[in-house]
Amino acid sequence: MYINSHVGTGHSTNLQRLSQNAVTELSNIRLIATDMDGTLTQQGRFSAALLQTLENLKAAGLPILIVTGRSAGWVSGISSLMPIAGAIGENGGLFYPADSEHPLLLTPIADLTGHRQNLALVFQKLKQKFPQIQESGDNRFRITDWTFDVAGLTLAELQLIGNLCQDMGWGFTYSNVQCHIKPQGQEKAIALLQVLQNISRLFPDSGCNRWR
């Protein structure tokens, strides 16, 4: 607790009460879910301070979930190498628990090979109208979505691409780096809720089962 010595007695009491309330609220936290790029990263990198903080939170029994648009290949690496409970990747398409090499699909896909072929077909149809678009370097490591570079596309073109994807029965989103063709309804928030609904099974030793 910090109390500013230059603040009057009444204000000190308020600060003390605020601090006590904050401690109570923090004690009720059972899990932290966070975005990655631009949130945990500094200039595209993880800092030593961040990794130490994650280690401290893990030691305190507080699971950390990373939620990102990164590929399955990338998310598989961070979920196994970083001190986190797991990571949701591909904008909600799949979840890698820290103790597993195999993802849990959060979007129901019966035939993964056929799914990738369908995504490739959608991309080729878009490329007929926008010949400048290029498949992203990480697309080969993806399972549930398909990415291409956003560079060179105007806002109007991005909106048109989104409409075309919707007409073909697919979802679409984009960041300042990539465009994502994905199943409709595949969203980070929806995926996080799916993981939370299975919190006790996924993290039996974390204390998260006290939610249920």
MITI-433481 format. One record per residue (C-alpha): residue in one letter; residue number from 1; chain; x, y negated, z negated. Coordinates in nm, 4 decimals. Layout:
<recs>
<residuo: a, num: NUM, cadena: A, c1: X, c2: Y, c3: Z>
...
</recs>
This chain:
<recs>
<residuo: m, num: 1, cadena: A, c1: 0.0000, c2: 0.0000, c3: 0.0000>
<residuo: y, num: 2, cadena: A, c1: 0.1243, c2: -0.3497, c3: 0.0846>
<residuo: i, num: 3, cadena: A, c1: 0.0030, c2: -0.6670, c3: -0.0862>
<residuo: n, num: 4, cadena: A, c1: 0.1238, c2: -1.0055, c3: 0.0374>
<residuo: s, num: 5, cadena: A, c1: 0.2534, c2: -1.1988, c3: -0.2628>
<residuo: h, num: 6, cadena: A, c1: 0.1533, c2: -1.5276, c3: -0.0989>
<residuo: v, num: 7, cadena: A, c1: -0.2152, c2: -1.4331, c3: -0.0861>
<residuo: g, num: 8, cadena: A, c1: -0.4458, c2: -1.5299, c3: -0.3717>
<residuo: t, num: 9, cadena: A, c1: -0.5748, c2: -1.2772, c3: -0.6246>
<residuo: g, num: 10, cadena: A, c1: -0.9132, c2: -1.2374, c3: -0.4588>
<residuo: h, num: 11, cadena: A, c1: -0.7537, c2: -1.1616, c3: -0.1245>
<residuo: s, num: 12, cadena: A, c1: -0.5157, c2: -0.9118, c3: -0.2867>
<residuo: t, num: 13, cadena: A, c1: -0.8125, c2: -0.7214, c3: -0.4263>
<residuo: n, num: 14, cadena: A, c1: -0.9675, c2: -0.7079, c3: -0.0792>
<residuo: l, num: 15, cadena: A, c1: -0.6420, c2: -0.5838, c3: 0.0726>
<residuo: q, num: 16, cadena: A, c1: -0.6092, c2: -0.3193, c3: -0.1966>
<residuo: r, num: 17, cadena: A, c1: -0.9647, c2: -0.2012, c3: -0.1364>
<residuo: l, num: 18, cadena: A, c1: -0.9033, c2: -0.1931, c3: 0.2392>
<residuo: s, num: 19, cadena: A, c1: -0.5884, c2: 0.0121, c3: 0.1887>
<residuo: q, num: 20, cadena: A, c1: -0.7694, c2: 0.2614, c3: -0.0338>
<residuo: n, num: 21, cadena: A, c1: -1.0510, c2: 0.2944, c3: 0.2203>
<residuo: a, num: 22, cadena: A, c1: -0.7980, c2: 0.3541, c3: 0.4959>
<residuo: v, num: 23, cadena: A, c1: -0.6308, c2: 0.6307, c3: 0.2968>
<residuo: t, num: 24, cadena: A, c1: -0.9691, c2: 0.7968, c3: 0.2407>
<residuo: e, num: 25, cadena: A, c1: -1.0519, c2: 0.7816, c3: 0.6102>
<residuo: l, num: 26, cadena: A, c1: -0.7132, c2: 0.9191, c3: 0.7117>
<residuo: s, num: 27, cadena: A, c1: -0.7523, c2: 1.2104, c3: 0.4722>
<residuo: n, num: 28, cadena: A, c1: -1.0625, c2: 1.3160, c3: 0.6684>
<residuo: i, num: 29, cadena: A, c1: -0.8752, c2: 1.3457, c3: 0.9980>
<residuo: r, num: 30, cadena: A, c1: -0.8437, c2: 1.7070, c3: 1.1126>
<residuo: l, num: 31, cadena: A, c1: -0.7086, c2: 1.6616, c3: 1.4661>
<residuo: i, num: 32, cadena: A, c1: -0.5673, c2: 1.3881, c3: 1.6896>
<residuo: a, num: 33, cadena: A, c1: -0.6368, c2: 1.3881, c3: 2.0642>
<residuo: t, num: 34, cadena: A, c1: -0.4370, c2: 1.1463, c3: 2.2757>
<residuo: d, num: 35, cadena: A, c1: -0.3682, c2: 1.0484, c3: 2.6330>
<residuo: m, num: 36, cadena: A, c1: -0.0069, c2: 1.0792, c3: 2.7410>
<residuo: d, num: 37, cadena: A, c1: 0.1193, c2: 0.8551, c3: 3.0207>
<residuo: g, num: 38, cadena: A, c1: 0.1371, c2: 0.4959, c3: 2.9035>
<residuo: t, num: 39, cadena: A, c1: 0.0192, c2: 0.5976, c3: 2.5563>
<residuo: l, num: 40, cadena: A, c1: 0.2863, c2: 0.8349, c3: 2.4268>
<residuo: t, num: 41, cadena: A, c1: 0.5455, c2: 0.7474, c3: 2.6894>
<residuo: q, num: 42, cadena: A, c1: 0.7729, c2: 0.4459, c3: 2.7157>
<residuo: q, num: 43, cadena: A, c1: 0.8778, c2: 0.3772, c3: 3.0736>
<residuo: g, num: 44, cadena: A, c1: 0.7766, c2: 0.7305, c3: 3.1607>
<residuo: r, num: 45, cadena: A, c1: 0.9756, c2: 0.8982, c3: 2.8829>
<residuo: f, num: 46, cadena: A, c1: 0.9164, c2: 1.0456, c3: 2.5381>
<residuo: s, num: 47, cadena: A, c1: 1.1154, c2: 0.8677, c3: 2.2681>
<residuo: a, num: 48, cadena: A, c1: 1.3010, c2: 1.0333, c3: 1.9820>
<residuo: a, num: 49, cadena: A, c1: 1.0728, c2: 0.8465, c3: 1.7414>
<residuo: l, num: 50, cadena: A, c1: 0.7645, c2: 0.9969, c3: 1.9061>
<residuo: l, num: 51, cadena: A, c1: 0.9000, c2: 1.3506, c3: 1.8843>
<residuo: q, num: 52, cadena: A, c1: 0.9853, c2: 1.3003, c3: 1.5174>
<residuo: t, num: 53, cadena: A, c1: 0.6353, c2: 1.1682, c3: 1.4505>
<residuo: l, num: 54, cadena: A, c1: 0.4838, c2: 1.4727, c3: 1.6185>
<residuo: e, num: 55, cadena: A, c1: 0.7070, c2: 1.6971, c3: 1.4078>
<residuo: n, num: 56, cadena: A, c1: 0.5940, c2: 1.5184, c3: 1.0915>
<residuo: l, num: 57, cadena: A, c1: 0.2265, c2: 1.5510, c3: 1.1831>
<residuo: k, num: 58, cadena: A, c1: 0.2691, c2: 1.9201, c3: 1.2588>
<residuo: a, num: 59, cadena: A, c1: 0.4428, c2: 1.9734, c3: 0.9241>
<residuo: a, num: 60, cadena: A, c1: 0.1489, c2: 1.7992, c3: 0.7560>
<residuo: g, num: 61, cadena: A, c1: -0.0914, c2: 2.0459, c3: 0.9188>
<residuo: l, num: 62, cadena: A, c1: -0.2484, c2: 1.7933, c3: 1.1567>
<residuo: p, num: 63, cadena: A, c1: -0.2846, c2: 1.9337, c3: 1.5114>
<residuo: i, num: 64, cadena: A, c1: -0.2159, c2: 1.7077, c3: 1.8087>
<residuo: l, num: 65, cadena: A, c1: -0.3851, c2: 1.7608, c3: 2.1453>
<residuo: i, num: 66, cadena: A, c1: -0.2567, c2: 1.5898, c3: 2.4582>
<residuo: v, num: 67, cadena: A, c1: -0.5205, c2: 1.5145, c3: 2.7226>
<residuo: t, num: 68, cadena: A, c1: -0.3820, c2: 1.4275, c3: 3.0649>
<residuo: g, num: 69, cadena: A, c1: -0.4283, c2: 1.4422, c3: 3.4392>
<residuo: r, num: 70, cadena: A, c1: -0.0927, c2: 1.6145, c3: 3.4806>
<residuo: s, num: 71, cadena: A, c1: -0.0682, c2: 1.9493, c3: 3.6594>
<residuo: a, num: 72, cadena: A, c1: -0.0988, c2: 2.2952, c3: 3.5052>
<residuo: g, num: 73, cadena: A, c1: 0.2724, c2: 2.3491, c3: 3.5591>
<residuo: w, num: 74, cadena: A, c1: 0.3625, c2: 2.0309, c3: 3.3761>
<residuo: v, num: 75, cadena: A, c1: 0.1147, c2: 2.0866, c3: 3.0927>
<residuo: s, num: 76, cadena: A, c1: 0.2350, c2: 2.4436, c3: 3.0435>
<residuo: g, num: 77, cadena: A, c1: 0.5806, c2: 2.3065, c3: 2.9724>
<residuo: i, num: 78, cadena: A, c1: 0.4853, c2: 2.0348, c3: 2.7256>
<residuo: s, num: 79, cadena: A, c1: 0.2441, c2: 2.2578, c3: 2.5332>
<residuo: s, num: 80, cadena: A, c1: 0.5173, c2: 2.5133, c3: 2.4693>
<residuo: l, num: 81, cadena: A, c1: 0.8130, c2: 2.2782, c3: 2.4178>
<residuo: m, num: 82, cadena: A, c1: 0.6592, c2: 1.9952, c3: 2.2150>
<residuo: p, num: 83, cadena: A, c1: 0.5368, c2: 2.0176, c3: 1.8528>
<residuo: i, num: 84, cadena: A, c1: 0.1696, c2: 2.0002, c3: 1.9496>
<residuo: a, num: 85, cadena: A, c1: -0.1292, c2: 2.2335, c3: 1.9219>
<residuo: g, num: 86, cadena: A, c1: -0.1901, c2: 2.2338, c3: 2.2952>
<residuo: a, num: 87, cadena: A, c1: -0.2676, c2: 2.0229, c3: 2.5990>
<residuo: i, num: 88, cadena: A, c1: -0.5635, c2: 1.9689, c3: 2.8297>
<residuo: g, num: 89, cadena: A, c1: -0.4482, c2: 1.9184, c3: 3.1876>
<residuo: e, num: 90, cadena: A, c1: -0.5765, c2: 1.8333, c3: 3.5337>
<residuo: n, num: 91, cadena: A, c1: -0.8281, c2: 1.5820, c3: 3.3965>
<residuo: g, num: 92, cadena: A, c1: -1.0129, c2: 1.8450, c3: 3.1971>
<residuo: g, num: 93, cadena: A, c1: -0.9718, c2: 2.1491, c3: 3.4187>
<residuo: l, num: 94, cadena: A, c1: -0.7768, c2: 2.3683, c3: 3.1799>
<residuo: f, num: 95, cadena: A, c1: -0.6276, c2: 2.3982, c3: 2.8336>
<residuo: y, num: 96, cadena: A, c1: -0.2904, c2: 2.5404, c3: 2.7333>
<residuo: p, num: 97, cadena: A, c1: -0.2728, c2: 2.6406, c3: 2.3646>
<residuo: a, num: 98, cadena: A, c1: 0.0789, c2: 2.6035, c3: 2.2287>
<residuo: d, num: 99, cadena: A, c1: 0.1069, c2: 2.9760, c3: 2.1570>
<residuo: s, num: 100, cadena: A, c1: 0.0004, c2: 3.0992, c3: 2.5007>
<residuo: e, num: 101, cadena: A, c1: 0.1572, c2: 3.1108, c3: 2.8461>
<residuo: h, num: 102, cadena: A, c1: -0.1859, c2: 3.1431, c3: 3.0036>
<residuo: p, num: 103, cadena: A, c1: -0.4354, c2: 2.8578, c3: 3.0381>
<residuo: l, num: 104, cadena: A, c1: -0.7981, c2: 2.8649, c3: 2.9352>
<residuo: l, num: 105, cadena: A, c1: -1.0080, c2: 2.7415, c3: 3.2260>
<residuo: l, num: 106, cadena: A, c1: -1.2485, c2: 2.4723, c3: 3.1080>
<residuo: t, num: 107, cadena: A, c1: -1.4113, c2: 2.4472, c3: 3.4506>
<residuo: p, num: 108, cadena: A, c1: -1.5806, c2: 2.7737, c3: 3.5549>
<residuo: i, num: 109, cadena: A, c1: -1.4015, c2: 2.8971, c3: 3.8690>
<residuo: a, num: 110, cadena: A, c1: -1.4781, c2: 3.2533, c3: 3.9781>
<residuo: d, num: 111, cadena: A, c1: -1.2190, c2: 3.2771, c3: 4.2566>
<residuo: l, num: 112, cadena: A, c1: -0.9065, c2: 3.0659, c3: 4.2086>
<residuo: t, num: 113, cadena: A, c1: -0.7621, c2: 3.1510, c3: 4.5501>
<residuo: g, num: 114, cadena: A, c1: -1.0844, c2: 3.0574, c3: 4.7248>
<residuo: h, num: 115, cadena: A, c1: -1.1091, c2: 2.7454, c3: 4.5108>
<residuo: r, num: 116, cadena: A, c1: -0.7650, c2: 2.6257, c3: 4.6238>
<residuo: q, num: 117, cadena: A, c1: -0.8561, c2: 2.6975, c3: 4.9849>
<residuo: n, num: 118, cadena: A, c1: -1.1725, c2: 2.4904, c3: 4.9505>
<residuo: l, num: 119, cadena: A, c1: -0.9753, c2: 2.2028, c3: 4.7984>
<residuo: a, num: 120, cadena: A, c1: -0.7280, c2: 2.2197, c3: 5.0873>
<residuo: l, num: 121, cadena: A, c1: -1.0162, c2: 2.2051, c3: 5.3343>
<residuo: v, num: 122, cadena: A, c1: -1.1574, c2: 1.8926, c3: 5.1677>
<residuo: f, num: 123, cadena: A, c1: -0.8137, c2: 1.7314, c3: 5.1804>
<residuo: q, num: 124, cadena: A, c1: -0.7796, c2: 1.8085, c3: 5.5520>
<residuo: k, num: 125, cadena: A, c1: -1.1197, c2: 1.6527, c3: 5.6206>
<residuo: l, num: 126, cadena: A, c1: -1.0132, c2: 1.3392, c3: 5.4327>
<residuo: k, num: 127, cadena: A, c1: -0.6860, c2: 1.3347, c3: 5.6233>
<residuo: q, num: 128, cadena: A, c1: -0.8749, c2: 1.3228, c3: 5.9524>
<residuo: k, num: 129, cadena: A, c1: -1.0183, c2: 0.9883, c3: 5.8447>
<residuo: f, num: 130, cadena: A, c1: -0.7133, c2: 0.8714, c3: 5.6490>
<residuo: p, num: 131, cadena: A, c1: -0.4115, c2: 1.0208, c3: 5.8302>
<residuo: q, num: 132, cadena: A, c1: -0.1689, c2: 0.8311, c3: 5.6064>
<residuo: i, num: 133, cadena: A, c1: -0.2511, c2: 1.0254, c3: 5.2895>
<residuo: q, num: 134, cadena: A, c1: 0.0144, c2: 1.2681, c3: 5.1680>
<residuo: e, num: 135, cadena: A, c1: -0.0141, c2: 1.5655, c3: 4.9336>
<residuo: s, num: 136, cadena: A, c1: 0.1488, c2: 1.4889, c3: 4.5972>
<residuo: g, num: 137, cadena: A, c1: 0.4684, c2: 1.6674, c3: 4.5035>
<residuo: d, num: 138, cadena: A, c1: 0.3081, c2: 1.8337, c3: 4.2004>
<residuo: n, num: 139, cadena: A, c1: 0.0038, c2: 1.9624, c3: 4.3876>
<residuo: r, num: 140, cadena: A, c1: 0.1609, c2: 2.3049, c3: 4.4366>
<residuo: f, num: 141, cadena: A, c1: 0.1615, c2: 2.3470, c3: 4.0578>
<residuo: r, num: 142, cadena: A, c1: -0.2098, c2: 2.2728, c3: 4.0191>
<residuo: i, num: 143, cadena: A, c1: -0.4958, c2: 2.5160, c3: 3.9672>
<residuo: t, num: 144, cadena: A, c1: -0.8271, c2: 2.3314, c3: 3.9413>
<residuo: d, num: 145, cadena: A, c1: -0.7728, c2: 2.0068, c3: 4.1342>
<residuo: w, num: 146, cadena: A, c1: -0.5864, c2: 1.8728, c3: 4.4393>
<residuo: t, num: 147, cadena: A, c1: -0.3758, c2: 1.5579, c3: 4.4368>
<residuo: f, num: 148, cadena: A, c1: -0.2465, c2: 1.3160, c3: 4.6964>
<residuo: d, num: 149, cadena: A, c1: -0.0557, c2: 0.9906, c3: 4.6626>
<residuo: v, num: 150, cadena: A, c1: -0.2549, c2: 0.6726, c3: 4.6059>
<residuo: a, num: 151, cadena: A, c1: 0.0117, c2: 0.4479, c3: 4.7616>
<residuo: g, num: 152, cadena: A, c1: -0.1096, c2: 0.2523, c3: 5.0629>
<residuo: l, num: 153, cadena: A, c1: -0.4815, c2: 0.2970, c3: 4.9932>
<residuo: t, num: 154, cadena: A, c1: -0.6999, c2: -0.0076, c3: 4.9353>
<residuo: l, num: 155, cadena: A, c1: -0.9768, c2: -0.0232, c3: 4.6762>
<residuo: a, num: 156, cadena: A, c1: -1.2365, c2: -0.0078, c3: 4.9540>
<residuo: e, num: 157, cadena: A, c1: -1.0693, c2: 0.3031, c3: 5.0972>
<residuo: l, num: 158, cadena: A, c1: -1.0596, c2: 0.4678, c3: 4.7546>
<residuo: q, num: 159, cadena: A, c1: -1.4292, c2: 0.4001, c3: 4.7083>
<residuo: l, num: 160, cadena: A, c1: -1.5016, c2: 0.5484, c3: 5.0509>
<residuo: i, num: 161, cadena: A, c1: -1.2931, c2: 0.8576, c3: 4.9705>
<residuo: g, num: 162, cadena: A, c1: -1.4898, c2: 0.8991, c3: 4.6484>
<residuo: n, num: 163, cadena: A, c1: -1.8174, c2: 0.8808, c3: 4.8406>
<residuo: l, num: 164, cadena: A, c1: -1.6953, c2: 1.1325, c3: 5.0985>
<residuo: c, num: 165, cadena: A, c1: -1.5907, c2: 1.3751, c3: 4.8255>
<residuo: q, num: 166, cadena: A, c1: -1.9286, c2: 1.3411, c3: 4.6597>
<residuo: d, num: 167, cadena: A, c1: -2.1041, c2: 1.4087, c3: 4.9909>
<residuo: m, num: 168, cadena: A, c1: -1.8985, c2: 1.7291, c3: 5.0214>
<residuo: g, num: 169, cadena: A, c1: -1.9942, c2: 1.8349, c3: 4.6677>
<residuo: w, num: 170, cadena: A, c1: -1.6691, c2: 1.7396, c3: 4.4929>
<residuo: g, num: 171, cadena: A, c1: -1.5618, c2: 1.4936, c3: 4.2281>
<residuo: f, num: 172, cadena: A, c1: -1.2914, c2: 1.2317, c3: 4.2757>
<residuo: t, num: 173, cadena: A, c1: -1.0811, c2: 1.0110, c3: 4.0534>
<residuo: y, num: 174, cadena: A, c1: -0.7560, c2: 0.8205, c3: 4.0883>
<residuo: s, num: 175, cadena: A, c1: -0.4822, c2: 0.6576, c3: 3.8841>
<residuo: n, num: 176, cadena: A, c1: -0.2089, c2: 0.4136, c3: 3.9775>
<residuo: v, num: 177, cadena: A, c1: -0.0065, c2: 0.7125, c3: 4.1021>
<residuo: q, num: 178, cadena: A, c1: -0.2373, c2: 0.9832, c3: 4.2362>
<residuo: c, num: 179, cadena: A, c1: -0.5805, c2: 1.0649, c3: 4.3709>
<residuo: h, num: 180, cadena: A, c1: -0.7537, c2: 1.3783, c3: 4.2427>
<residuo: i, num: 181, cadena: A, c1: -1.0080, c2: 1.5917, c3: 4.4267>
<residuo: k, num: 182, cadena: A, c1: -1.1772, c2: 1.8003, c3: 4.1593>
<residuo: p, num: 183, cadena: A, c1: -1.4925, c2: 1.9926, c3: 4.0739>
<residuo: q, num: 184, cadena: A, c1: -1.7866, c2: 1.7726, c3: 3.9871>
<residuo: g, num: 185, cadena: A, c1: -1.8235, c2: 1.7326, c3: 3.6122>
<residuo: q, num: 186, cadena: A, c1: -1.4560, c2: 1.8016, c3: 3.5432>
<residuo: e, num: 187, cadena: A, c1: -1.3763, c2: 1.5216, c3: 3.2991>
<residuo: k, num: 188, cadena: A, c1: -1.1323, c2: 1.4730, c3: 3.0127>
<residuo: a, num: 189, cadena: A, c1: -1.4033, c2: 1.3892, c3: 2.7586>
<residuo: i, num: 190, cadena: A, c1: -1.6143, c2: 1.6933, c3: 2.8479>
<residuo: a, num: 191, cadena: A, c1: -1.3097, c2: 1.9190, c3: 2.8259>
<residuo: l, num: 192, cadena: A, c1: -1.2126, c2: 1.7806, c3: 2.4868>
<residuo: l, num: 193, cadena: A, c1: -1.5616, c2: 1.8534, c3: 2.3539>
<residuo: q, num: 194, cadena: A, c1: -1.5317, c2: 2.2118, c3: 2.4800>
<residuo: v, num: 195, cadena: A, c1: -1.2062, c2: 2.2559, c3: 2.2909>
<residuo: l, num: 196, cadena: A, c1: -1.3506, c2: 2.0988, c3: 1.9757>
<residuo: q, num: 197, cadena: A, c1: -1.6498, c2: 2.3333, c3: 1.9870>
<residuo: n, num: 198, cadena: A, c1: -1.4038, c2: 2.6224, c3: 1.9581>
<residuo: i, num: 199, cadena: A, c1: -1.1758, c2: 2.4507, c3: 1.7088>
<residuo: s, num: 200, cadena: A, c1: -1.1827, c2: 2.7232, c3: 1.4435>
<residuo: r, num: 201, cadena: A, c1: -1.0983, c2: 2.9993, c3: 1.6899>
<residuo: l, num: 202, cadena: A, c1: -0.8234, c2: 2.8024, c3: 1.8634>
<residuo: f, num: 203, cadena: A, c1: -0.6605, c2: 2.6653, c3: 1.5477>
<residuo: p, num: 204, cadena: A, c1: -0.7468, c2: 2.9080, c3: 1.2658>
<residuo: d, num: 205, cadena: A, c1: -0.4618, c2: 2.7957, c3: 1.0397>
<residuo: s, num: 206, cadena: A, c1: -0.4872, c2: 2.4198, c3: 1.0834>
<residuo: g, num: 207, cadena: A, c1: -0.7683, c2: 2.3405, c3: 0.8419>
<residuo: c, num: 208, cadena: A, c1: -0.9865, c2: 2.2305, c3: 1.1322>
<residuo: n, num: 209, cadena: A, c1: -1.2397, c2: 2.4983, c3: 1.0398>
<residuo: r, num: 210, cadena: A, c1: -1.3491, c2: 2.2662, c3: 0.7624>
<residuo: w, num: 211, cadena: A, c1: -1.5441, c2: 2.0804, c3: 1.0319>
<residuo: r, num: 212, cadena: A, c1: -1.7816, c2: 2.3706, c3: 1.0796>
</recs>
